[in-house]
Every structure is written in structure tokens, then in C-alpha cells.
Amino acid sequence: MKDPNGYNVRAVERALQILNCFDDEHPEQGVSEIAQAMGLHKATTHRIMTTLLNYGYLERTVDGQKYRLGLCVAELGYKVIRRLELRREALP
């Protein structure tokens, strides 16, 4: 999502877009697939994905050829779930 004030940080924006490339239909993807989907150079995509890997937001598949979402993504989701008051949220 573009910020009308222009305050988005391009590298952060790209990292989030990479994370959003993973879904039920594409749970595991390679650098080339993501670079093509995003219209980025492979080298740029690889650098961002390596950073996400180093911080636990991505992990490599067993064969080492592809990537998938890492445990840090789940941990963020659990933080949101823990702070929700489900009864209050479900009422509306």
C-alpha cells in the first residue's frame, strides 16, 4: 500500500511484498519465482530474502532450493492473537 505522504521505506516495502508472495497455493518458492512475480532483479530479491532468512521470517526447504515462511511470522501472528479479546471482537 502506497503512503500518500511518501514515507514508505522501499526496502521494507519490498520485504513485506516478498512475505506476501507466500500463500496456500505457493507455500514454497524460489528466488527466481519471487523476483519474476515482483518485477525485481534476482540479486535484489536474493539480498532481501537472505535478510529475511537471517531474521527467521523465511526458512529454506529441506532441499535448500526454495524458501517458505519462517517461525517468526507465526510468532507475530500469535502476539496479535494473544492481545485480542476474542469475545469482544466477535460480538460486532
C-alpha positions, 0 to 999 in steps of 0.5 A: 500500500502506497503512503500518500505522504511518501514515507514508505521505506522501499526496502521494507516495502519490498520485504513485506511484498516478498512475505506476501508472495507466500500463500496456500497455493505457493507455500514454497518458492524460489528466488527466481519465482519471487523476483519474476512475480515482483518485477525485481532483479534476482540479486535484489530479491536474493539480498532481501530474502537472505535478510529475511532468512537471517531474521527467521521470517523465511526458512529454506526447504529441506532441499535448500532450493526454495524458501517458505515462511519462517517461525517468526511470522507465526510468532507475530501472528500469535502476539496479535492473537494473544492481545485480542479479546476474542469475545469482544471482537466477535460480538460486532 
